[in-house]
Amino acid sequence: MKLRSKFLASIGLAAALGACTTMTGDTMTASASDANEPAATATTMSAADMVADYPLISRDDLFGNPTRAGGQLSPDGKFVSWRAPHEGVMNVWVAPANDPAAARRITNSTDRPIRSYFWAPDAKSILYVQDKGGDENFLLYSIDLASGEERTMTPFENTRVQMLGGSDTIKDKVLVGLNNRDPRLHDAYLLDLNTGELTLVMENTGYVGFVADDQLNLRWAMRQNAAGGMDLFKIVDGEVEATPSESTMMEDSLTTRPAGFNISGDTFYWLDSRGRNTAALIAQDVATGEKRVIAESDKADIGGVIADKKTGEPIAYSINYKKSEWTFFDADLKASFDWLDQRLDGEFGIQSRTDDDRTWLVWNDPLTAPATTYLYDRDAGTLTEFYTARPELEGAPLQPMQALEIPSRDGLTLVSYLTLPPGSDKDGDGVPEEAVPMVLLVHGGPWARDGYGYNSYHQWLANRGYAVMSVNFRGSTGFGKDFINAGNLEWSKKMHDDLIDATQWAVDKGVAREDGVAIMGGSYGGYATLVGLAYTPDTFACGVDIVGPSNLETLLETIPPYWEPLVKQFHTRMGDPNTPEGLQLLRDASPLYRAGDITKPLLIGQGANDPRVKQAESDQIVGAMQEAGIPVTYVLFPDEGHGFAKPNNNIAFNAVTENFLATCLGGRSEAVGDTVENSTAEIVTGEEYVMGLSNGG
């Protein structure tokens, strides 16, 4: 978390046996004669029948391009910007703030969507990052607002840019990190946003990163230590001190980090779990080194911070346990949030702020309606709708999400989220009238978390007739270091036990049918899917693995070079391949070696250019299953990386997925149609195991 930075770099988330099928309009459902589908009985309706009275929400409406997204205010408040499609590709648009209808497109992407952009502090240009084919070699581009000229600000091959620092007082420059000299290390450069000049500030001799103040002076250098934590070295007069001034141990490595300086540079902020469980917000006097606690919670880490625009000092903070909760130090800010709370349903927050902090863009997630962004004039007391991201979802049968606490077998609390199919919970007690098929949707990371709010995958799968559960298993972030560290060396073990415990909870509560639970996820969630089918083959009816690793040994051998400075953490948390014990641990936790134990349908999706989980991870397990004569369906995208960025590709894979799940669980599905043909998807093997795929229907 940066307290003040406007430069948020987001450049850091199953084979089916053949079935008889019936076509009804634009939907397809598996025939009850299919031996692999739980047959409907006099007392148990099929998942498709249970939701038959509710409109089918199209995949295009859920996963196609939004009408608008990513709205931002220029720092001076004169302009508004957003992302919107042009010829099917998301680009950036700009308009005067007092006349949003007078919009013009300022980017010209014709292939990959622009997913991250931001305003220059002087409001003279807009910058965005883009890679090629999902390779995550992100370059920085700039568009001059007046002339429309576009420039590549980091014109290097095989280079990944990092945003190291922005300023509230220096408007025409930023600090960036470039790894064009050494792919493992990012050197620090000062970038003039108007001339494009790059000036080397510091060559990186082995540091994970740097921390700068508002004057764009590097103040700290960070390096992983032998314990797997972090050493922080002061930078004085451009030189890194030889001895670290601050250190963390492995146990605090994911919950303690610098959070930036105030604008005067005399106070340094931390999110810090040292000597405690959850991360507190700490202020440190630069001159004396004295620290004081500003905010803390015994239930969750400090999540978000709002800083004063003039001083850079915290004026509000949030924690996110089951839901996000804000505490305010500033009466004016609290009054604005209270005013908004009286007018907006569901969740809301600040999306963008002007430099004078008098105009905001406010996002609003009503949970059962499409998200809307508003212009909020704090002085005039007016709230004006700016755009609705997906107006086509107005009136759709979107379902509420429940936030739950589920106990694990060894006493941990698993914060989880559940969405039920429409019409299944008529008395509103949070449990369907009769148990329904369920999809266990596992998040990636694994050092990340699921949260409360609108979730397109929850809505999609619930609309098809399934309960959907997302579980924050041990190792997930946000709940303190004890919860994270409980996952160390527990891949395929206690981390997986948590998923099994949550599944059993759903069965015992009457939410899920015991013989009708699928497991699905991306990245670590894809790995968990493979573990679920290989290690607990009787628990799940089928699985969907998206860019998941199958062999932890080869995963660690092929990590991106810019992750190498953090490799000690991977070894401590997963297993150290340099020791016999650690290597055996990795092999024991690798589904590849138990591919022959998979007995249930498996669908795999992979991007050929994935730099994190290489294509070989999917190729290996598909090959092992084929050698053992086990059916598997494998979909490869030659122009994607770690996930599917292009809407046509995402929709195509989801088309395959929902028809695969319909075969397995008996829910309804929209026909595959021409979605695969209109994407770059290559069905490597197993198209015959997904209904409607082999014949294009």
LINPE-V890909 format. One record per backbone hydrogen bond with DSSP energy under -0.5 kcal/mol. CO is the residue of the C=O (numbers start at 1). NH is the residue of the N-H. Records with the same first field share a line. If there is no record, write none. Layout:
# LINPE-V890909
CO=NH ; NH
This chain:
# LINPE-V890909
6=8
7=9
8=10
14=603
20=31
22=29
24=27
26=671
27=24
28=669
29=22
31=34
34=37
43=45
44=41
46=50
47=51
48=51
49=52
51=54
55=57
56=58
58=62
59=63 ; 64
60=64
66=85
69=83
72=81
74=77
75=355
78=97
79=74
80=95
81=72
82=93
83=69
84=91
86=89
89=86
90=114
91=84
92=106 ; 107
93=82
94=104
95=80
96=99
99=96 ; 102
101=103
104=94
113=115
116=129
118=127
120=123
124=145
125=120
126=143
127=118
128=141
129=116
130=139
131=133
132=135
134=642
136=138
138=161
139=130
140=153 ; 154
141=128
142=151
143=126
144=148
149=144
151=142 ; 153
154=156
159=161
162=164 ; 177
165=175
169=171
171=122
172=193 ; 194
174=191
175=164 ; 165
176=189
177=162
178=187
182=185
185=182 ; 187
187=178
188=201 ; 202
189=176 ; 191
190=192 ; 199
191=174 ; 193
192=196
197=192 ; 199
198=200
199=190
202=188
203=205
209=222
211=219 ; 220
213=216
217=213
219=235
220=211
221=233
222=208 ; 209
223=231
225=228
229=225
230=248
231=223 ; 233
232=245 ; 246
233=221
234=236 ; 241
236=239
239=236
246=232
249=252
250=253
252=255 ; 256
257=271
259=3
260=269
262=265
266=286
267=262
268=284
269=259 ; 260
270=272 ; 282
271=257
272=280
273=276
277=481
279=302
280=272 ; 282
281=294 ; 295
282=270
283=292
284=268
285=289
290=285
292=283
295=281
301=320
304=318
305=307
306=315 ; 316
308=312
311=263 ; 264
313=308
315=329 ; 330
316=306
317=327
318=303
319=325
323=321
325=319
327=317
329=331
330=334
331=335
332=336
333=337
334=338
335=339
336=340
337=341
338=342
340=343 ; 344
347=365
349=363
352=361
354=357
358=378 ; 379
359=354
360=362 ; 376
361=351 ; 352
362=374
363=349
364=366 ; 372
365=347
366=368
371=389
372=364
373=386 ; 387
374=362 ; 376
375=377 ; 384
376=360 ; 378
377=381 ; 382
382=377
384=375
387=373
388=391
389=67 ; 68
390=393
391=394
393=396
396=398
400=420
402=404 ; 418
404=416
406=414
408=411
412=408 ; 414
413=415
414=406
415=472
416=404
417=470
418=402
419=468
421=424
424=433
425=428
436=513
437=467
438=440 ; 518
439=441 ; 469
440=442 ; 520
442=522
446=448
448=477
455=459
456=460
457=461
458=462
459=463
460=464
461=466
462=465
464=668
467=439
468=419
469=441
470=417
471=473
473=476
478=301
480=484
481=485
482=486
483=475
484=487
485=488
487=490
490=493 ; 495 ; 496
493=497
494=498
495=499
496=500
497=501
498=502
499=503
500=504
501=505
502=506
503=507
504=508
505=509
506=511 ; 512
507=510
511=436
513=516
516=438
517=541 ; 542
518=440
519=544
520=442
521=546
522=525
523=527
524=528
525=529
526=530
527=531
528=532
529=533
530=534
531=535 ; 536
532=536
536=539 ; 540
541=601
542=519
543=603
544=521 ; 546
545=547 ; 605
546=523
550=592
551=555
552=556
553=557
554=558
555=558
556=559
560=563
561=564
563=566
564=567
566=569 ; 570
567=571
568=572
569=573
570=574 ; 575
571=575
573=489
575=577
576=579
579=583
580=584
581=585
582=586
583=587
584=588
585=589
587=590
589=591
590=593
591=594
592=595
594=597
595=598
601=543
602=633
603=545
604=635
605=547
606=637
607=610
612=614
614=617 ; 618
615=618 ; 619
616=620
617=621
618=622
619=623
620=624
621=625
622=626
623=627
624=628
625=630
626=629
629=631
633=604
634=684 ; 685
635=606
636=638 ; 682
637=608 ; 640
640=609
641=643
643=641 ; 645
646=649 ; 650
647=651
648=652
649=653
650=654
651=655
652=656
653=657
654=658
655=659
656=660
657=661
658=662
659=663
660=664
661=665 ; 666
662=666
666=48
667=30
669=28
672=675
674=678
676=679
680=638
681=683
682=636 ; 684
685=634
686=689
687=690 ; 694
689=691
690=693 ; 694
693=696
